[in-house]
């Protein structure tokens, strides 16, 4: 991995954007249709259009990227320009990181979630065997270009997913300004850049997610499990907010937080407009049913790593899982439902 790419200077805020002049292009097909003047030109580079969505973050779609790169004889020195949201960035970056052991990568995130989170920090991945990001790599982009006008065509529900990650970061760092969550609209350009640089700064200190960077998983152990268990009917950001709520509730129940702290966290999270369908799914789902998803990318020595509030500060703790539960996880991991 090129650790030097984990630098806030690698992120550029663009008010104008032009079609690349060299290399190859991978783009979300919806983004391409929304911006035909950018993508459909007489001098177009070889371009692969991909469908977005968690169900598309699959091995089969990864093979499409490999076939595309091989067909056009991409070399390790070629720049692969990727336009899209989080799922397209994750998938394409993973394929690019493993094709000939890695080509040059430029990312052009097209959603708020990708701008403040998915495109930042170098985590790539595809979903496999029903588990989210089960196969992946660390491969930060050489350059990340944030073009806020992309957000003008983004649906409110998709903007909300980016707001969820911003809410998470604001709970980790109170110095980050949080947009009003009762009115979902594209945030100010500088605010987007502030959040992107905040995450990049943490990733630069802990490139391989061994220490401080794990705090960015606040809400993700429970949230990713909800996402996968719902077969991705619950969107990523909505799931992460519910995951943060569960983490804070767990902290209170286990007496790691006071009643006053629990109330404060609950008020903070309640600003986010959770869809009723997601709340209904959560109320009908037992956490024990999601144990396989919660353990899938964690330690195998019967320890579940959680990020939860501990006496006013969000910290990483480890929770011991009973042997019979871990055995059940291993069986489910080998033969997922």
N, C-alpha and C positions, 0 to 999 in steps of 0.2 A: 504494500500500500504506500502511496505517496503522501506521507504525513504533512509535507509542506503545503499540500492543497487544503488542509484544514486551517485556513487563514481567512479572516474576515475580508481581506483585500481581494479574495477570489470571488466575492459576491459583488455583482454590479447591478445598480438600479438603472434601468433603461426607460426613457420616455419615447424613444423611437427604436424600432427593431427592423432589421433587414434580413433577407434570406441569405444563408451562408453561401460563400463563394467556393469553398473546397470541402472535400470529405463526403460523408454520407449522412442521410437524414432519417430519423425514426420519429413518427408523429402520431399522436392520438387522432384517429380519423375524424372525430367530431370537431376538434380544434382546427384541423385542415379545412373542413367544410365551412366553419364559421369565419375563417380568414383566408378566403381564396386568393386575395391579392398578394398574400405572403407566400403561399405554398404553390399555387398553380401558375407558374411562369414559363416562358419559353426556354429559359436556361436552368430548369430544375435539375438538381442533383439526384442521383439514385435515391429513392425514398420508399420506405416501408411504412404503411399505415396500419396501426394496431387499434383494436377495440380496448376501451378502458373498463375497469371494474375488477373487484377482487376475484371473481370467478374466472377472469381472463389472466390472472397472475399464475399461469399454469406451465407445466413442462412442455406441453404441446405448443403453446405460443412462444415459449423460449426457443424451441427448435426453429420456429419461423424466423427469429432474429438471426440465429446461427446460419440458416440457409441463405438469408439475405446478405449477410456479411461475406459468406463464402462465395456466393454467386458474383459479387462485385469485387472479389479479391482484396478485401480490406486488409491493410497491414497494421502493425502495431503503431505506426506513426500517423495513420489516418485519424482525423477527428470525426467522431460520430456525434452528431447534433441530435439531442432528444428533446422533443416538444411534447409536453403532456402533464397530467396530474400525477398524483402519488403512485398509483398502480402502474402506469406506463413507465415512470422514472425508475421505480423499483425493479420491474421486470427487465427493461432494456439495459439498465446499468449492470444488473447481474450477468446477463448474457455477454455484454461488452467486457466485463471484468474477467471472464473466463475464455473468451475467444482469443486464441493465440496468446494466452496468459495476459491479455489486457490491451485494449486500444485506448487512444486518447478520448476523453469524454467531456462534452459540454452539455449542460442541462439548461433548459428553458422552461421552468415550471409554469403551468398554465392555470393552476388552482391556488387558492389561498392556503390550503392544507400543504400543498407541495412547496409553496414559497417560504413558509415559516417552519416547515418540519421535514417532509419526506425527501426533498432534494438536498437537504443540509446534513452534512456529517458523514456521508459515505456508506451508510448501511444500504445494502441491496438485497433483493430476495424474491422468491416465488413461494406460493402456497403449495403444499404437498400432503397427501394422505389426510386431507381435511384439517390440517394445521396451518396457521398463518405464519408466513415467512420461515417455513421449516428448512428451506435450503437458501443459502445466501452467502454474501461475502462482505468484506469491508473494502470499499473502492470509491473514495471521494472523487467527485468531478474536478477536472482541471479548472473549469470556470462555471459559474452559475449566473445566469442573466435573468433578473427579475423585471418583468415587463407588466406593470400593474394594469394597463388597459385590457389585458386578457380577462380580468375579473369583471369587466362590464357585461360580458355575455354569460357569466356564471349564475346558475340558479341559486336562489336564496338557501335552499337546503344544502347545496354544496359549499356555499360561503360559510354556512354554520359549522361545517366540519373543521375549517381552519380556525374559526373562533374558539373551538373546543381546545385545540392545542395552545392557543394564545392564553386561554383561561388557565390551563395547567401551568404554563410558564410564569404567569403573573402570581400564582400561588407559591411558586418556588422563589420568585424574586419580585418583591413588592415594588421595586423601583420601575418595573415595566408598566407603562400605562395600558389600561384595558379599555377597548372600545365599549360603547353601550351595547349590552347584549339584548336589550328589548327592541332594538332596531338594527336588523342585520343588513349591512351594506358594506361595500369595499372600504377597508380602513385607509387612512392616509398612507401615502407612499413611504414616508419616512418611518412610520410605525411598523410597517411590514419589514422594512430593512432592519429596524432595531431588533425585532424578534428573531429574524434570520441570523443576525450577527450574535445575538445572545446564545443561541444554540450552537453556532459554530465555535464560539469561544469555549464552551464547555467541552465540545468534542475534541478541540485542539489539545486540551489538558489530559484527555483520556481517550485516545483514538480507538482503542479496542474494547471499550465498554466494560472495563474491569472495576472501576471505582466510582468517581464522582458522576460520570455520565449516566450511571444507572438511575440517578435521581430523575432523569427525564422519562423513566418508565413509570412515573407516578400515574396510577390509574390503568396502566397497560396490562398488568397481569390479569386482573379481572376483566378489563375492557376487551382485550384480544380474545379471551375465552368467550365472552358474550358474542363477539363478532363471529367467531368460528361456529359456535354452538347454534347460532341463529341462521347458519348458512348464509351469512352476510346480508341478511335482511335488515339488520341494524347496522347503520353506517358507522365508519371508523370513529369519527369525532363524537357522535352520540354515545357510542360504546365506551369511549375513554372517559367521558364525563360521568357516566353511570359507574364506571370503574373507580373513579376518584371518590364518588359518594360512598361506594361500598368500602373502600380503603379507610375513609374517615370514620365510617360507622364501626368498622372492625376495631379501629384504634380506641374508640370510646368504649365499646363492649369489653375489650381486653384491658381497660383502665390505663391505656397509654396516653389518653387525652381526657381532660376534664369536661364536664357538662358544658361549661361556658365555651371551651375551645371547639367542641363538637357543634354547638349552635352556630358559632362563627363560621366554621367551615361549611356547614349546611346552608347558611345564608349566602355565602360566597358562590357556592355551586348552583344554588337555586336561581341565580340570575340567568342561567343558560336555559333556553327554551327546548327542553327535552320533548320529543314527539310522544304522544300518548301510546302509540303502538309499541315503542321501545320500553316504556314504563310497564305496560301490560305484560310484555314478554318477560321482563325481569321479575315481576311479581309471581309469575307462573313457573319460574325456573329455580331449582335448588342449586346452591353453590357446589354441593357435592357432585352433582351431575356434570359440572364443568371441570372437575379435577383433571381429567386427561389433558384438556386444552391448557389449563393453568400450569401444568408441569412440563409441557412438551419442550420448551426451550430453557428449562431451568436445570439446577444441579440434580444429579441422580443419587445423591447420598441421603435420600429421604428428607431433604431440606427444600422448602419453598421460600424463595426470596421475594419479599414484598417491600414496596415503598409506601410508607404510611406516616401520618403525623405522630410524633412522639414528644409529648409535653411542649407543644408550641413550635416544633421544628420538624420538617419533613425529612425522614431518615430511611435508611435501608435496614430491614430486619430479616432474620431467618426464622421460619416456623417449621417445626418438625412434623412430618407426615407419618401417620401410623403405617406399619409395614404392610398390612393388608390393603390399605389404600394405594400404596406405591406399587404393590404387585398387580393390583387391578389396572393401574396406569400402564404398566409395562405390557400387559396383555392387550389392552385397548390400543396401545401404540403400534403393536405388531399387526393387529387386526381391527382397524378402526371401523366404527359403525358407518 
